[in-house]
């Protein structure tokens, strides 16, 4: 699935993200915002993207784009 930067998605982890969870340990069902960080690959590169928690803006980590669903 392709995602857009600055869009908010619901996090439903695929087995890859369950095996190796992201840095911020987001819980299934939480809302995440896709971000493009300076100096890092853009969203959708190799099927991954960087995300922040939608409610606090804190960095949540790098997730597989298939783990993000439209809300």
C-alpha positions, 0 to 999 in steps of 0.5 A: 500500500502506498501512503502519503506524507502528513496523512493519518493512518490506523496502525494494524501491524503485519507479522514483520512489525510484530516480530521487530516492533518500531521504536516507540512501540505503538499499540495496534489500533492507534493513530499514526502520522506519516512523516518525511524526515530530513536525511532519511528515505522518503515514505514508501521507499522499500515499503517502509515509512517513518511515523509519529504518534498523531495525538502527541507528535512524538516519533514512533519509528519506522513501520511497514506501509502494509501496517497502516490502514485508512481510518 
